[in-house]
Amino acid sequence: MRPFQTSVDLFRDRTDAGRRLAALVTDLRGADPVVLGLPRGGVPVAVEVARALHAPLDVVVAHKLGAPLQPELAMGAVGEDGVLVVDDRTVRACRVTQEELAAAEVAEEREVARRANRFRAGREPVPLAGRTAVVVDDGVATGATARAACLVAQARGAALVVLAVPVCAPEAAVALRQVCDSVRCLVRPRHLRSVGEWYESFPQVADDEVLAVLGGPGQDARCAGRSG
């Protein structure tokens, strides 16, 4: 199996991307996989991967650390369990002070905790110890949040961590191999301006949509990945 393809039609939407991405990870079906979607946009992709693998579906929450004057520019990411990723080069280039960095970390830690509590609705995370964690997002540009998510999976004892995304910037794919065992993606464009340009339809995903995919409050996330 080739982990990358360089020519692919635009994805109709995240569901289409997930169904096509699933073909790249079918070899993991017998590796006791757990599929972890990155909220919000990664979850509609992840549910299709989970169905194809007949695997449980959960979320792994990580959130970008935006630069103070350029919030869309990632200077790192915060993940569950206290995981922190900092892009020192971006921090230096933006002249971010230690006080500004610390304040951003505190704010994003609160947001990560809020999202984890809301999306799991009181459920415990699906256990990863000794299992294969398949981390799924709708695309990777800088790789900061994906890196944090993979580190969370490692910290929770996953025996194998695989990052699976429809589209990934080549330089990010290389860097992410430092924190996961494999990177699977359908396309890695030479110049990735934005993830959304690879989708015909790429709307924002609301919290309620994520909850609906996961089964909603009071239901077991383990059931969300069952096919049929």
C-alpha positions as CSV (number, residue, x, y, z in Angstrom):
1,M,0.0,0.0,0.0
2,R,1.3,3.5,-0.9
3,P,0.8,5.8,2.1
4,F,0.5,8.8,-0.2
5,Q,-1.1,9.6,-3.5
6,T,-0.2,12.9,-5.3
7,S,-3.2,13.0,-7.7
8,V,-6.8,13.0,-6.4
9,D,-10.1,14.7,-7.2
10,L,-11.4,17.3,-4.8
11,F,-13.3,15.8,-1.9
12,R,-17.1,16.4,-2.1
13,D,-17.2,16.9,1.7
14,R,-15.8,15.4,4.8
15,T,-17.9,12.2,4.5
16,D,-16.5,11.6,1.0
17,A,-13.0,12.2,2.3
18,G,-13.5,9.8,5.2
19,R,-14.8,7.0,2.9
20,R,-11.8,7.5,0.5
21,L,-9.3,7.7,3.4
22,A,-10.6,4.5,4.9
23,A,-9.1,2.6,1.9
24,L,-5.6,3.6,3.1
25,V,-6.0,2.0,6.6
26,T,-7.9,-1.2,5.9
27,D,-4.7,-3.1,6.8
28,L,-5.2,-2.0,10.4
29,R,-8.5,-3.8,10.8
30,G,-6.9,-6.7,12.6
31,A,-4.6,-4.5,14.8
32,D,-7.2,-3.7,17.5
33,P,-7.7,-0.1,16.3
34,V,-9.4,2.8,18.0
35,V,-10.2,5.7,15.7
36,L,-9.7,9.2,17.3
37,G,-11.3,12.1,15.5
38,L,-9.9,15.6,16.1
39,P,-12.9,17.9,16.8
40,R,-14.5,19.5,15.2
41,G,-13.8,18.9,11.5
42,G,-12.0,15.6,11.9
43,V,-14.9,13.8,13.5
44,P,-17.1,13.5,10.3
45,V,-14.0,12.1,8.5
46,A,-13.2,9.8,11.4
47,V,-16.6,8.2,11.7
48,E,-16.3,6.8,8.1
49,V,-12.8,5.4,8.9
50,A,-14.2,3.8,12.1
51,R,-17.1,2.2,10.2
52,A,-14.7,0.7,7.6
53,L,-12.4,-0.6,10.4
54,H,-15.3,-1.8,12.6
55,A,-13.5,0.1,15.3
56,P,-14.6,2.2,18.3
57,L,-14.7,5.9,17.7
58,D,-13.7,8.6,20.2
59,V,-12.3,12.1,20.1
60,V,-8.8,13.3,20.9
61,V,-8.9,17.0,21.8
62,A,-6.2,19.4,20.8
63,H,-6.4,23.1,20.1
64,K,-4.1,25.5,18.2
65,L,-2.1,28.1,20.1
66,G,-2.7,31.2,18.0
67,A,0.0,34.0,17.9
68,P,-1.1,37.1,19.8
69,L,-1.4,39.4,16.8
70,Q,-2.1,36.7,14.2
71,P,-4.6,34.2,15.9
72,E,-4.8,32.1,12.7
73,L,-1.0,31.5,12.8
74,A,-0.2,28.5,14.9
75,M,2.7,28.9,17.3
76,G,1.9,25.5,18.8
77,A,-1.0,23.5,20.3
78,V,-2.4,22.2,23.6
79,G,-3.8,18.7,23.9
80,E,-5.5,16.7,26.6
81,D,-3.6,15.3,29.6
82,G,-1.4,18.4,29.7
83,V,0.2,17.9,26.3
84,L,1.9,21.0,24.9
85,V,3.6,21.6,21.6
86,V,5.4,24.8,20.9
87,D,6.9,26.0,17.6
88,D,9.9,27.8,18.8
89,R,10.6,29.2,15.4
90,T,7.2,30.9,15.1
91,V,7.4,32.1,18.7
92,R,10.7,33.8,17.9
93,A,9.6,35.2,14.5
94,C,6.4,36.7,16.1
95,R,8.4,38.0,19.1
96,V,6.0,36.3,21.5
97,T,7.0,36.9,25.1
98,Q,7.0,34.2,27.7
99,E,4.1,35.9,29.5
100,E,2.0,36.0,26.2
101,L,2.8,32.3,25.6
102,A,1.9,31.3,29.1
103,A,-1.4,33.2,28.9
104,A,-2.3,31.6,25.6
105,E,-1.5,28.1,27.1
106,V,-3.9,28.7,30.0
107,A,-6.7,29.9,27.7
108,E,-6.3,27.0,25.4
109,E,-6.1,24.4,28.2
110,R,-9.5,25.7,29.4
111,E,-10.9,25.3,25.9
112,V,-9.5,21.8,25.5
113,A,-11.0,20.8,28.8
114,R,-14.4,22.3,27.8
115,R,-14.4,20.5,24.5
116,A,-13.4,17.1,26.0
117,N,-16.1,17.4,28.6
118,R,-18.8,18.4,26.1
119,F,-17.9,15.9,23.4
120,R,-17.6,12.9,25.8
121,A,-20.7,13.9,27.8
122,G,-19.4,12.2,30.9
123,R,-18.0,9.1,29.2
124,E,-14.4,8.0,30.0
125,P,-12.0,8.0,27.0
126,V,-11.9,4.7,25.1
127,P,-8.8,2.8,26.5
128,L,-5.8,2.9,24.2
129,A,-3.3,0.9,26.2
130,G,-1.7,-1.7,23.9
131,R,-4.0,-0.8,21.0
132,T,-3.6,0.9,17.6
133,A,-4.6,4.6,17.7
134,V,-5.8,5.9,14.4
135,V,-5.8,9.7,14.7
136,V,-7.9,11.4,12.0
137,D,-8.4,15.0,11.0
138,D,-9.9,16.6,7.9
139,G,-6.4,17.9,6.8
140,V,-3.1,19.0,8.1
141,A,-1.4,22.3,7.2
142,T,1.2,23.1,10.0
143,G,0.7,19.9,11.9
144,A,0.7,21.5,15.4
145,T,-2.7,20.1,16.5
146,A,-2.1,16.7,14.9
147,R,1.3,16.5,16.7
148,A,-0.4,17.2,20.0
149,A,-3.1,14.6,19.3
150,C,-0.5,11.9,18.5
151,L,1.3,12.7,21.7
152,V,-1.9,12.3,23.7
153,A,-2.4,8.9,22.1
154,Q,1.2,7.9,23.0
155,A,0.8,9.1,26.6
156,R,-2.4,7.0,26.9
157,G,-0.4,3.9,26.1
158,A,-1.2,3.2,22.4
159,A,1.1,0.5,21.0
160,L,0.9,2.0,17.5
161,V,-0.1,5.6,16.5
162,V,-1.2,6.2,12.9
163,L,-2.1,9.6,11.6
164,A,-4.7,9.4,8.8
165,V,-5.8,12.5,6.9
166,P,-7.2,13.3,3.5
167,V,-4.7,16.0,2.7
168,C,-1.4,16.9,4.3
169,A,1.4,19.5,3.7
170,P,4.6,17.5,2.8
171,E,6.8,19.3,5.4
172,A,4.2,18.6,8.1
173,A,4.1,14.9,7.1
174,V,7.8,14.6,7.5
175,A,7.8,16.3,10.9
176,L,4.8,14.3,12.2
177,R,6.7,11.0,11.6
178,Q,8.6,12.0,14.8
179,V,5.5,11.5,16.9
180,C,3.7,8.7,15.2
181,D,4.5,5.4,13.5
182,S,2.9,6.1,10.2
183,V,1.3,9.0,8.3
184,R,-1.4,8.0,5.8
185,C,-2.9,10.6,3.5
186,L,-4.5,10.7,0.1
187,V,-2.8,13.8,-1.2
188,R,0.2,16.0,-0.2
189,P,0.2,19.0,-2.5
190,R,3.5,20.8,-3.0
191,H,2.0,24.1,-1.9
192,L,-0.9,23.7,0.5
193,R,-2.5,27.1,1.0
194,S,-5.5,25.8,3.0
195,V,-7.1,22.5,3.8
196,G,-10.5,23.8,2.6
197,E,-9.3,24.3,-1.0
198,W,-9.3,20.5,-1.4
199,Y,-13.0,20.3,-0.6
200,E,-16.0,21.3,-2.7
201,S,-18.0,21.8,0.5
202,F,-16.1,22.7,3.7
203,P,-18.4,24.3,6.2
204,Q,-17.6,24.9,9.8
205,V,-18.6,21.9,12.0
206,A,-20.7,22.8,15.1
207,D,-20.4,21.1,18.5
208,D,-23.9,19.6,18.1
209,E,-22.8,17.9,14.9
210,V,-19.9,16.3,16.6
211,L,-22.2,15.1,19.4
212,A,-24.6,13.7,16.9
213,V,-21.8,11.7,15.2
214,L,-20.6,10.4,18.5
215,G,-24.1,9.3,19.5
216,G,-25.1,12.1,21.7
217,P,-25.1,12.4,25.5
218,G,-25.6,9.2,27.4
219,Q,-24.7,6.9,24.6
220,D,-21.4,4.9,24.3
221,A,-18.9,6.3,21.8
222,R,-17.7,2.7,21.3
223,C,-20.9,2.0,19.3
224,A,-20.4,4.9,16.9
225,G,-17.9,3.1,14.8
226,R,-20.0,0.0,14.1
227,S,-21.0,-0.4,10.5
228,G,-24.5,-0.9,9.3
